[in-house]
Amino acid sequence: MQAQQAMNKSDLIANLSLACDDLTENVVDEAVREIIALMVDQLSHDGRVEVRGFGSFCLHHREARQARNPRTGESVMVEAKAVPHFKPGKALREAVNAIND
């Protein structure tokens, strides 16, 4: 199976503007940027973003921990952090698995 080229934000905007005849690429670009900004804002305030049929985004919180530098073997302290996490929805999982069957 050959890997497909990744779709970036510009590709998404171009494809969406082609699918929506009434909307210009500038309008679609503004809408996509606003959607992403709203999602980032929600997650940055420790919220959750859920798109039914697609999936949900939330934060996983990692505690501070002691780690080791693999090059020197020196112990280093890794600070606590929040990591964005995506959980695919049932419809997305089924659609992806249907393609791979």
ABEGO torsion letter per residue (X at the ends): XBBBBBBBAAAAAAAAAAABAABBAAAAAAAAAAAAAAAAAAAAAGBBBBBBGAEBBBBBBBBBBBBBBAAAGBBBBBBBBBBBBBBBBAAAAAAAAAAAX
